[in-house]
Structures are given as structure tokens and as C-alpha cells.
């Protein structure tokens, strides 16, 4: 995807005032693929970053040692390895009070999953849960898969890109089988499924949050009626409902991880009237923006992140 990868050593884009920094995936350029894997040390200092940040790429982390807390969006996960963490583009995370943190990471952009497009939906479901404690036998298999990904990426022998995709597909399916994981299912089918999947990906982009369903349909090259039919068939919900949930999630991230004023958060999530935004936010989360921010300050110790209602 354009803008999701950069050459090694490229500085992060300076965020807008108050925004959470956005990290892009470093690749060595053609013919390198948008994928990286290695230990925390090999990936570099950002792998253990203690400052909230976002990615343009997916990150799968197999944590084998360490103490501290992994903070993802509004959830705080105490470290008692082994763990498997799955992060989607746009999620805000950092490591808090991390000591002795070790393990293996796999980083890749969404367009790397061309051989298995259904993995995108499965990865999103995994990222919603985010944090897993694999039983010993599963953890051993996950560790072996992560090691194979690292070796294949480092050696780059002929055909390595297809091998990486295959190994990654197996890893994603195995992760979904873990306790509390989303059961691997059959991807949405029918002629409208690609449109529904494109819409779900579209509304993860902050700039899309100010668009109407009609504007989203126009950008996807379909009519609003067809978009509604496709999305409802694939997800059981309307595109309007999914757009509302995306706006609420983004507002929660900004309130929890930035110092933007409520008026600025309203503007960043597509609202011109802060009062209307406050009513919207209270309806979706059960709290005012100010109460939510106070509740999710650094002193908050909850484990499960609240979700916008469906």
C-alpha cells in the first residue's frame, strides 16, 4: 500500500499537534517484500517503545520473556509470558515498565496477504481480542512458525515471498484456534463481498471518518444502495452502523492517548459541533468525553477495553 513502507532509517512522519506518532514499515526496496521478522533486538528500539504510537502495518508479537505491561488502545495486559499479541494498522500501543522483554515479531502490510485475502478479516478479529496466552503445545508450534518466518526472511532464497505468505497464513489460522480466539471461518462470499471488505478497510483510515456512507460508496465506485446491501450481507450490520463504531473507536483513542481538546477530537472524528459530538460519544460509550478521558488516564488499571455498542 502506498505510504505504508519506507527505506531503512527514514524518520517517522512528524504527527499533527496532539496526534499519536505513526510508524511505517522499513523495507530495503525492490525486490524486497513488505514484510519483516526478527527478535526485539533485531527489529530495533521501536520494538520496545514505551511511547504510544500507531503503525501502518500489522504486527504479530510472540513474547517469550519479560515483565511489565502491554498497553493496546484502552486495554492494559500484564506480562506473564508466553503471550501472542496481534495488532492491526491504526491501533495505539506501547510497552510500560518493560524489563527483559524478549521474543519474536512479524511485521507486514495488508497488501502482503494477496494469496489469502480472507486472512485480513481473521487478523482484524484477532486484533479485536489482541492478547492471547497459548497453551504449552500451541506455544511451541507458534514459536516454531515464528522462527521459520525469521529464517526465511533472513535467507531470502528463491520463492521466499510465497513461503512467507504461506507460513503467515498458517500462523494466523493457528492463532485463531487459541483459547478465546475467533474460530477460523469461511470468508464472506458473493459478488458483494469484495465491496464489503473494501469498505471495512476504508473506514480504518482517519480521513474517512468525516465521510458519509454516500461518499464512501462513491469512493468505492458503487451506489449507496449496493454498498448497504453488500455490507449488510457480509457483516449483518449497515455501513452506517460500522462507520459510527469506527468514529467512536477513533475518538476513544484520541481521548485516551493524546492531549487534544474535546473540540479538536470532535473535529478529527468528523464533527463540526462539539456539543453534538459529546452527545454522540455519550450515546456510544455511556460516558462523556471528559469522564472517559479521566477514567482512562495513566492511573487506570483495567484489563478489558470497553467497546462501542453494536
C-alpha positions as CSV (number, residue, x, y, z in Angstrom):
1,X,0.0,0.0,0.0
2,X,1.3,3.4,-0.9
3,X,2.9,5.2,2.1
4,X,2.9,2.2,4.4
5,X,6.6,1.3,3.8
6,X,9.8,3.4,3.8
7,X,13.5,2.7,3.2
8,X,15.5,1.8,6.4
9,X,16.4,4.8,8.5
10,X,13.6,7.0,7.3
11,X,12.4,9.2,10.2
12,X,8.8,8.9,11.3
13,X,6.5,11.5,9.8
14,X,6.0,14.3,12.3
15,X,2.5,14.0,13.7
16,X,0.0,16.8,13.7
17,X,-0.1,18.6,17.1
18,X,-1.6,16.3,19.6
19,X,-1.6,13.2,17.4
20,X,-0.2,9.8,18.1
21,X,3.0,9.1,16.1
22,X,2.6,6.9,13.1
23,X,5.3,4.3,12.3
24,X,5.8,2.9,8.8
25,X,7.4,-0.4,7.9
26,X,11.0,-0.2,6.8
27,X,11.9,-2.3,3.8
28,X,15.1,-2.3,1.7
29,X,13.2,-1.5,-1.6
30,X,12.6,-3.6,-4.7
31,X,12.6,-6.5,-4.9
32,X,12.1,-6.7,-1.1
33,X,8.6,-7.5,0.1
34,X,6.6,-5.5,2.7
35,X,7.5,-7.9,5.5
36,X,10.0,-8.1,8.3
37,X,10.6,-10.6,11.1
38,X,13.1,-10.9,13.9
39,X,13.8,-10.6,17.6
40,X,13.1,-7.5,19.6
41,X,16.8,-6.6,19.3
42,X,16.9,-7.3,15.5
43,X,13.8,-5.1,14.8
44,X,15.3,-2.3,16.8
45,X,14.5,0.2,19.6
46,X,10.9,0.9,18.4
47,X,10.0,-2.8,19.1
48,X,10.2,-2.0,22.8
49,X,8.9,1.6,22.6
50,X,7.4,3.0,25.8
51,X,5.7,5.8,24.0
52,X,2.2,5.4,22.5
53,X,2.3,5.0,18.7
54,X,0.5,3.6,15.7
55,X,1.5,1.5,12.7
56,X,0.6,1.4,9.0
57,X,1.1,-2.4,9.2
58,X,0.1,-5.5,11.1
59,X,2.3,-6.7,13.9
60,X,2.3,-10.2,15.4
61,X,4.4,-10.4,18.6
62,X,5.3,-13.7,20.3
63,X,6.5,-12.7,23.8
64,X,8.7,-15.3,25.4
65,X,10.2,-13.4,28.4
66,X,9.8,-10.1,30.3
67,X,7.8,-8.2,32.8
68,X,5.7,-5.1,32.6
69,X,2.5,-4.2,30.8
70,X,1.5,-4.0,27.1
71,X,-1.0,-1.2,26.6
72,X,-3.1,-1.5,23.5
73,X,-5.7,1.2,22.8
74,X,-7.7,1.2,26.1
75,X,-6.6,-2.2,27.4
76,X,-3.7,-3.0,29.7
77,X,-2.2,-6.5,29.6
78,X,0.3,-7.5,32.3
79,X,3.2,-9.6,31.0
80,X,3.3,-13.2,32.2
81,X,4.9,-14.9,29.1
82,X,4.4,-16.7,26.9
83,X,1.9,-14.4,25.0
84,X,0.9,-13.8,21.5
85,X,-0.2,-10.2,20.6
86,X,-1.9,-9.3,17.3
87,X,-2.0,-5.6,16.3
88,X,-3.9,-4.1,13.4
89,X,-2.9,-0.9,11.5
90,X,-4.1,2.2,13.4
91,X,-4.2,0.6,16.9
92,X,-2.3,2.6,19.5
93,X,0.1,0.6,21.7
94,X,3.3,0.8,23.9
95,X,5.2,-1.2,26.5
96,X,5.0,0.1,30.0
97,X,7.7,-0.6,32.6
98,X,9.1,-3.4,30.3
99,X,12.0,-5.3,31.7
100,X,13.8,-8.2,30.0
101,X,11.3,-8.1,27.1
102,X,12.2,-10.8,24.5
103,X,10.5,-12.7,21.7
104,X,9.9,-12.5,18.0
105,X,8.0,-10.1,15.8
106,X,6.5,-10.4,12.4
107,X,5.6,-7.1,10.6
108,X,3.7,-6.9,7.3
109,X,1.3,-4.7,5.3
110,X,-2.2,-5.7,4.4
111,X,-1.4,-6.0,0.7
112,X,1.2,-8.7,1.5
113,X,-1.7,-11.1,2.1
114,X,-2.6,-11.4,-1.6
115,X,-2.6,-15.2,-1.5
116,X,-5.1,-15.4,1.3
117,X,-7.3,-12.3,1.3
118,X,-9.6,-14.0,3.9
119,X,-6.7,-13.5,6.4
120,X,-7.5,-9.8,6.6
121,X,-10.8,-10.4,8.2
122,X,-9.3,-13.0,10.5
123,X,-6.5,-10.7,11.5
124,X,-8.9,-7.9,12.4
125,X,-10.9,-10.4,14.6
126,X,-7.6,-11.4,16.3
127,X,-6.6,-7.7,16.8
128,X,-10.0,-7.1,18.5
129,X,-9.0,-9.6,21.1
130,X,-5.3,-8.7,20.8
131,X,-3.8,-10.7,23.7
132,X,-3.5,-14.5,24.0
133,X,-1.8,-17.0,26.3
134,X,-1.0,-20.0,24.2
135,X,-1.1,-23.4,26.0
136,X,2.3,-25.1,26.0
137,X,1.8,-27.3,22.9
138,X,0.3,-24.4,20.9
139,X,3.1,-22.0,22.1
140,X,5.7,-24.5,20.9
141,X,4.1,-24.6,17.4
142,X,3.8,-20.8,17.3
143,X,7.4,-20.4,18.3
144,X,8.5,-22.8,15.5
145,X,6.4,-20.9,12.9
146,X,7.9,-17.5,14.1
147,X,11.4,-19.0,13.8
148,X,10.7,-20.2,10.3
149,X,9.4,-16.8,9.3
150,X,12.6,-15.2,10.6
151,X,14.9,-17.7,8.8
152,X,13.0,-17.4,5.5
153,X,13.1,-13.6,5.7
154,X,16.8,-13.5,6.5
155,X,17.9,-16.0,3.9
156,X,15.7,-14.7,1.1
157,X,16.1,-17.8,-1.1
158,X,14.2,-18.1,-4.4
159,X,10.5,-18.1,-3.8
160,X,10.8,-16.8,-0.3
161,X,7.9,-14.3,-0.6
162,X,5.4,-17.1,-1.3
163,X,6.8,-19.2,1.5
164,X,6.5,-16.2,3.9
165,X,2.8,-15.8,2.9
166,X,2.1,-19.5,3.4
167,X,3.8,-19.6,6.8
168,X,2.0,-16.4,7.8
169,X,-1.4,-17.9,6.7
170,X,-0.7,-21.0,8.9
171,X,0.3,-18.7,11.8
172,X,-2.9,-16.6,11.5
173,X,-5.2,-19.7,11.4
174,X,-3.3,-21.3,14.3
175,X,-3.7,-18.1,16.3
176,X,-7.4,-18.1,15.7
177,X,-7.6,-21.6,17.2
178,X,-6.2,-20.5,20.5
179,X,-8.5,-20.2,23.6
180,X,-10.6,-17.1,23.2
181,X,-9.6,-16.7,19.6
182,X,-12.1,-16.2,16.8
183,X,-12.8,-19.5,15.2
184,X,-11.5,-19.6,11.6
185,X,-14.4,-19.5,9.3
186,X,-15.3,-19.2,5.6
187,X,-14.7,-15.7,4.2
188,X,-17.8,-13.8,3.1
189,X,-18.8,-14.9,-0.4
190,X,-20.9,-13.5,-3.2
191,X,-20.5,-10.7,-5.6
192,X,-20.7,-8.0,-2.9
193,X,-18.1,-9.5,-0.6
194,X,-15.1,-7.6,-2.1
195,X,-17.0,-4.3,-1.8
196,X,-17.9,-5.0,1.9
197,X,-14.2,-5.9,2.6
198,X,-13.0,-2.7,0.9
199,X,-15.5,-0.7,3.0
200,X,-14.3,-2.2,6.2
201,X,-10.7,-1.4,5.3
202,X,-11.6,2.1,4.1
203,X,-13.2,3.2,7.5
204,X,-10.0,2.3,9.3
205,X,-8.4,5.4,7.7
206,X,-8.9,8.5,9.9
207,X,-9.7,10.7,6.9
208,X,-12.7,8.5,6.1
209,X,-14.4,9.2,9.4
210,X,-15.8,12.5,8.2
211,X,-17.3,10.9,5.1
212,X,-20.9,9.9,4.8
213,X,-22.0,6.4,3.6
214,X,-22.8,8.0,0.2
215,X,-19.3,9.5,0.0
216,X,-17.7,6.1,0.9
217,X,-19.8,4.4,-1.8
218,X,-18.6,7.0,-4.3
219,X,-15.0,6.4,-3.5
220,X,-15.6,2.6,-3.8
221,X,-17.3,3.1,-7.2
222,X,-20.7,1.7,-6.2
223,X,-24.1,3.1,-5.4
224,X,-25.1,3.7,-1.7
225,X,-27.8,1.0,-2.1
226,X,-25.4,-1.6,-3.4
227,X,-22.9,-0.8,-0.6
228,X,-25.6,-1.2,2.0
229,X,-26.7,-4.5,0.6
230,X,-23.1,-5.8,0.3
231,X,-22.1,-4.7,3.8
232,X,-25.2,-6.0,5.5
233,X,-24.9,-9.3,3.7
234,X,-21.3,-9.8,4.8
235,X,-21.4,-8.4,8.3
236,X,-25.1,-8.3,9.4
237,X,-24.8,-4.6,10.0
238,X,-25.3,-1.5,8.0
239,X,-22.4,0.6,6.7
240,X,-23.8,3.5,8.7
241,X,-23.5,1.5,11.9
242,X,-19.9,0.4,11.1
243,X,-19.0,4.0,10.4
244,X,-20.4,5.1,13.7
245,X,-18.4,2.4,15.6
246,X,-15.2,3.4,13.7
247,X,-15.7,7.1,14.7
248,X,-16.3,6.2,18.3
249,X,-13.2,4.0,18.4
250,X,-11.0,6.7,16.9
251,X,-12.4,9.2,19.4
252,X,-11.6,6.9,22.3
253,X,-8.0,6.5,21.1
254,X,-7.5,10.2,20.8
255,X,-9.0,11.0,24.2
256,X,-7.0,8.2,25.9
257,X,-3.6,8.8,24.2
258,X,-3.4,12.5,23.3
259,X,-3.9,15.8,24.9
260,X,-6.2,17.1,22.2
261,X,-9.1,19.1,23.5
262,X,-12.6,17.7,23.1
263,X,-13.3,20.2,20.4
264,X,-10.2,19.0,18.5
265,X,-11.1,15.4,19.0
266,X,-14.6,16.2,17.6
267,X,-13.1,17.8,14.5
268,X,-10.6,14.8,14.0
269,X,-13.6,12.4,14.0
270,X,-15.7,14.3,11.6
271,X,-17.9,16.5,13.9
272,X,-18.2,20.3,13.4
273,X,-20.3,20.7,16.6
274,X,-18.5,19.7,19.8
275,X,-21.8,19.6,21.7
276,X,-23.2,17.1,19.1
277,X,-20.0,15.1,19.4
278,X,-20.4,14.9,23.1
279,X,-24.0,13.6,22.8
280,X,-22.8,11.1,20.2
281,X,-19.9,9.9,22.4
282,X,-22.1,9.5,25.5
283,X,-24.6,7.5,23.5
284,X,-22.0,5.2,22.1
285,X,-19.8,4.7,25.2
286,X,-22.1,5.6,28.2
287,X,-19.7,8.4,29.3
288,X,-19.0,12.0,28.4
289,X,-15.7,12.7,26.6
290,X,-14.3,14.3,29.8
291,X,-15.3,11.5,32.1
292,X,-13.9,8.9,29.6
293,X,-10.6,10.7,29.5
294,X,-10.3,10.9,33.2
295,X,-11.2,7.2,33.6
296,X,-8.6,6.1,31.0
297,X,-5.7,8.2,32.3
298,X,-2.4,6.6,33.1
299,X,-3.6,5.5,36.5
300,X,-6.4,3.4,35.1
301,X,-5.7,-0.3,35.5
302,X,-8.5,-2.1,33.6
303,X,-7.6,-5.2,31.6
304,X,-10.5,-5.3,29.1
305,X,-11.1,-2.4,26.8
306,X,-14.7,-1.2,26.6
307,X,-16.1,-1.4,23.1
308,X,-18.7,0.7,21.3
309,X,-22.1,-0.9,21.4
310,X,-23.2,-2.8,18.3
